């Protein structure tokens, strides 16, 4: 099943061949494999129609077939791991250990959502019983729970060819909520996308689910992507990528006759405050840890720490020397795509041309590769130069040397919304931390204490999202179990007879769910 | 405290006098009382600055002072009930029994949210413990809960001068989430708004809360409203009103440099299907119940049943006669405002001029008043005439006589998103009901069985909201405990020491909250 043919997958049908672009190997700077065909308008229309037809079946799909389907995808990915590693390493220049890790994360996410679907508490079931004798009017029986929104479009990311791509977090959470999914593949890993897409199509077949449960379309965001997002069939959008790309989708979705939610995860500069006590206690350890976080995956993480806030002084100068030395140990490498490389080098040039910026450490690289870079500026200069609020997506970080905690606070207050904010502190710093914590909290989706923001744990408590422009919508997360609520809405049943209620809402609680009944959570459930 | 002066309340300060409009008595068709001053740009800016200053205090406000504050407002409304009834009946032409009922609902809502705040489970606390020995990387400690978005603007409704107005559901749920609130008063009940606004200001004072916790601004939506919604301080918007007004706010909010959510509840036509078996069993009862629902509050409810779908035939003809007779018993009355009356009569003219529409029953009214109206059309004509999808906000309903259940289904599929959808059925209809239920479910926020959609129960399970254009955002409700989530977002703490964690997240669970710990809901809580 998994030969690469270069065509879109429109339900169980294949798109026409020819006319797009070939997969690219950024390490060798060479194309390989067959030409991928961009989805034609009628193919996009077919995928939409099939998703529309599948939606009512998905809306009432039981938790067991849904969970089985998610596990079948995970199994398919594991069965094809060797092939996926071969394709993904070639297309992204990421090492095989990283792709292996991402396979684990992707299959873990699928099984995490399968378990969530089986447990069922995500439905947020609420029941208020009737009181026919209430005056002046009888109280009705009211029950509600979350139900799926309908067909969803997922735009794959560049930097997670598996975990935020065809069978990644957005797709898993949309399926878990009960939504058919159309994926718009990222141009940076076409062959990997087709390989994983075939695995999902096969899982749809084996599960006996409707054909329109899943489609995978290749093509430019501007044509194929826009056609999907503006189509009335689509009820929500998941996206991971650049701010300009995400904002364009937000604007298109908001301008529809019937607006729909866009969950765009657009990255950020992830400020990190390192307080003096922490430097006194563990300067070298912090330098090594930070260098590792800045250069992980060649800096191509949306949680990459791009802004380090420090109090100016000799201790900080020593730390920067240590950080520079650690960064200099990291070998340059190819980036995920030519255009990401181009963007990074362009952004870097803009930064280094600013009079406010000094280059502290720069690892030279051959053309097609990039090496780690440490830039510095002062708190005052940072506050005067709004261009420094932009993200440099790559192995670069900017150290801001501030005039005491007051200026650090001013810089934090000047920042846009962020995915994460980190504080490194020792007990000597705790008074300052107490002041800084609530200020940083207002800017971020996740506070990290004495750690590094890269490496997003997939768990119930995780929040991966933050105030705009980190995310389109800081009210939601793209990682963890809360992600399922992005693709669902409450629906209420009033005075509905038992036989018409879904299992989740029946009086006898046949699924044994945690439910809010007359204002009290039922806690006497079987384990 | 509660003399009416006609000025905006900007925290503890008063706006300048003069220059706007006087309260209007729609029954007497006459102005009364002092001139209300429209808030000047510098007053709007002051209210925003005060809200901004109050937000950090509200962000970490404990549940006890928050709940006490909400109860103090409720108490203040009860203490001033006589005055409120006097002003509100005069400004809205609604009878005193209705205003008395709305006082009960409004104070009930405030106390409902006070209890929710004390119970604390709305925080959705999730904790995943660390595992330092995990390979290849240690697992961090991750904790998260919902936190407030920040300052919120609430646009009062015309038709609920208390329950969806200054101290109504949007205000109560925003305060409960921890957000300062600026209310833009509705022009239809200026004096009532000032009276209730003074009660809230007094509660802010008595509670020792910051001045910017609450402001009340008078003025046109186009100037004062737009200035608020487009200001960077504002983080979310609540609105109840017309589709054009709601959509304008949605568009303004989406076009901001930093977009924000708008929760606009814009009403709908609330389709009701009456199946043949139900008509056979209880035609006269249904006619009386439906007439009551259509004319409740002179038809000025967003859940008013404006579209009745029936199978054509002699039984339905009899039912329409019965319905017409019941409607004819209802006396005409003044509407809430002159402009609502004007809109209703204009919309009605457009409908009755359509060749597809026949007037079945029309209660004649004197100028300034409106009487109940029953219009009819066929299923085929309805499907051919998109103008009939518009809401007639008033005591009117359109009966659509369909050619069997297939045509009823087609009409349902042609509808826009709705707040509610109702089915009246007897056991003889159950096969048809099973088919109709999921189709109607896809269009609505609330399914009503053998009942009437007017009368929205304030309870945990209620959903008052529906797919666009019923609401801006079908993922949320403006009634019931889920409303608190509209004004909150998840925030995550990673590896944070206990002393920096909020009470809700501390390991010892000092508040005794229901929490998701390592994937399991802790059910062994004290009652």
Interface residues (C-beta under 8 A of the other chain):
Chain A: X56 X59 X60 X101 X121 X124 X126 X127 X128 X136 X137 X139 X140 X142 X143 X144 X147 X149 X150 X250 X251 X254 X255 X258 X259 X261 X417 X430 X433 X434 X437 X438 X439 X441 X442 X444 X445 X446 X447 X448 X449 X450 X451 X455 X457 X459 X460 X461 X462 X463 X465 X467 X468 X469 X472 X473 X474 X475 X476 X477 X480 X481 X482 X488 X489 X490 X491 X492 X493 X494 X495 X496 X497 X499 X500 X514 X516 X519 X521 X523 X524 X525
Chain B: X56 X59 X60 X101 X115 X121 X124 X126 X127 X128 X136 X137 X139 X140 X142 X143 X144 X147 X149 X150 X250 X251 X254 X255 X258 X259 X261 X416 X417 X430 X433 X434 X437 X438 X439 X441 X442 X444 X445 X446 X447 X448 X449 X450 X451 X455 X457 X459 X460 X461 X462 X463 X465 X467 X468 X469 X472 X473 X474 X475 X476 X477 X480 X481 X482 X488 X489 X490 X491 X492 X493 X494 X495 X496 X497 X499 X500 X514 X516 X519 X521 X523 X524 X525
